Amino acid sequence: MSGISAYDVIVVGAGSMGMSAGYHLAARGLRTLLIDAFDPPHTGGSHHGEPRLIRHVYHGGGHYVRLALRADALWRELESLTGQRLLERSGVLNVSDPCAYAFDGRFADADREGVLYESLDAAEIARRWPGWRVPAHYRGLYEPDAGYLFSERCVAAYRSLALAEGAELLTDTAVLGIGAQGGGLTVSTSRGDYAAGRVIVSAGAWFKSLAPSVDIPVQAVRKVVGWFEADERLYGAGRLPGFTFGGPGGGYYGFPSIDGAGVKIGRHDGGRPWQPGERLEPFGAYPEDESDLRAALREFLPGADGRLVRGAVCKYELSPDEQFIVDEHPSLPGVLLAGGFSGHGFKFASAIGEALAEWTASGTPPADLLPFSLSRFPSATAASTP
C-alpha cells in the first residue's frame, strides 16, 4: 500500500458516535483519521436541532443504565475540558399508559444501579407541572438528575478536542468502499484511498450501505420535530422538565421552551423509510409532519399547542429490535460496526465512543457492548459466509 496515507484507525462517519470515538482514539495516542460526508456538526444526520434527552432509568436492561451513567460522567468531563455548558439538568418526566407500557422493569434496574427516581400518579404530575393533562390511569417516572444535552455543541466540542489531540478530519468527503488489502484495510473515498489497521463505521443513516459484505437489518427513516409557541409560565425552561409520553396514540419526546424558542416535540415511532441518495423531503411535505405533533400537544400539553415556530427533519437508523449494533464485521477483521442507534443513541455517544476506542486499542469488546452483538440477527452473520 505504498503511496497511500496510513493511519492506525480510520473512523467512517464523524457525527456524534464517530467524533467521540475520534477523540478517545487520538487521546490514546493512535493516529486517527475521521471522514465525514458533511462538515460536522451539520444538518445531514441525526444530531442537529439541539437538545437531546439524557436519562439513566432506562429500558432494555442494566447494561443500558450503566452505559448511561458512564456517558453522563463523560459529558461532564467534556464540559470540564472545554469550559462549555453542554448538559442541563432539567429533570426528565416519563409518562405512560400502563396498559401499553409499564415502568416496573426500569425500576428494578435503577435500584440495582443506585439511580434516583420517583414514581408518580397523574394527580401528582398535574400538581407539580400544571401544564400537563394526564389521564387518571397513567403513571409517571421522574428523574431529577436527568436532563438534556446540547447536541451540536457536544459534537463541536469533541471535534475540537480530537483535532487538538492530533486526529485528522476529512470533511465533505464521500466514502466509496472499504476492503482488505495487503494485511490491512483500505478506505476508498472521493479524495483517494487511505489505509489503516482498523476501521470504525459509524455512518448513521448510511450505516447499512457502508458496511460491506454483510446483510445488516437496519432501515433509515425520515423523522420530524417541531417547535411550538407555548405559555412560558408553564412550559419554559426551569418550569417544564424534559419529557417522554406514550400510549395508544404513539410515543413522543420533547423539551421545554429554551430561551423562548418554543416547546420542542418529536414522535419516536412511525416515520417514512428513506434510502441514501434519495431526496429528504423538508418539514411540512406531508400533512402528518405537523398534525401528529400538534395532536399530541393538544392532548397532553394543551398550553403548548400554539403557533408552529419552526420544523426540522432528521433521520433514524432503526434496527428491528431498536437496540444498538456494535460489533466486529463478521468477514472483515479489524472493521468495527457501530449503528442501529434507533433514535435514542445520542445520550450514549460519549460512552460508545470511549468503548469503541477501548475495543480498538485492546482488541477486546467491553462487557456492556456484548448485548449489541450482530449474533442476534442470524441473517447478518450468514450473509458473510462464502
Steps between C-alpha positions, in 0.01 A plus 500: 500500500789734424398854412180481704472702821492253789339528843451281802121552481259654252156605623238506224227741607601779740164587654419443866640147542784542253626833631496369856691191391748718310581699811539194722718327240726799449526554876638144521775597258357319196547670165138565407326617184134606514303513174156655459279570200413841652671747735403405857303615685256518209135453401553190286478241777327450834676736741371842390212703639634503855414355799494125559371333816736325736332256740640230726193293597501319169309222333683204348708374791765595753769541234310805367482651849874451555577640156277804566676570831842471338386725216380761750840501670673542164272789396593673826865432422452652154351811661801525730751454218339760274349745748166477318152439636381183329259335746196655667359305794137591443368169628314264266139390543388179328122453478340178383174310470584190710278293271745577219824525696584447867809637677557206736800358316669839496451542874671169575806584286519853645487365856788263425712784356406757766320748272270756661140508370141557609186308405207742458128476436303732272386726784856560620618575144224761461581653838872540425468599135161665437562513127452125474165332435537131587227231501431377853631147442834611352821475702811715513869431555697810592880523505619818673863448392418448132473778243610591152817543297572772246583253226666723243720657767597150615610393151691826450668456839618148419619623161718770656648256751562230238687742277695633798608142578632459144209336319448600138159576350389476139172686451266498198654169397297203379614151596467271199609169648692310768709193428789283614832543324852383578433403859325828576187692408442756228232768503425638154359853490419777257843644589701181457590193703612479863643206691462393862540205729144544627185677381191611693180546300263740679320652203149550638231465236769392250615221733347213307640613164851544642523166683630281218415133441255463786121509502423727793127550565504877547242735347558874473185699577409865445396665827371845583506728803321827562522800732167646611421830667401436861405668824846568642362510855414130471733366233816710519840360595520473877128431523447200273741204506602305195235239430381187327146368481343198342167329458266368232564809286876448477819592680630858523789690658574865553653793681398824670512829315867597522563876475150543360560269202178306560431152631683244287321171432568196285336164444713196568298240310385524139685690228553445129772266368797675339793369297841664451490700181130578525374854550418570864172689488490814719272547798143555387528285189241266653191603701593275791829686552319765700166336574647204695704730722220749551247228589736365768553847647127569498437180695781514758649853503209717383662833584782418257265458203592840362643633177754276326825691544708268283536140391797284413572163345755239608554127462479192719689180418268235641605150591216243518504494882604867534811387687847613394735310271863518613712209381790392285422442135445124457719467190733802517718470812599840629178675397275601790137579424308752713147571386132428541476763773127523429436856608615462859877479466626856538500503880740203490739644239770598749509149648462316168792699360713413800403132475580489128842648571558247778397211273724631221801540726462175695335273245244398763139625514392666827244284682212747472527495120447124475117525493536704179655214307401417141450140611139581593432536125578160338458646150781751563762239581373254241531761226875522553561128458660420160 
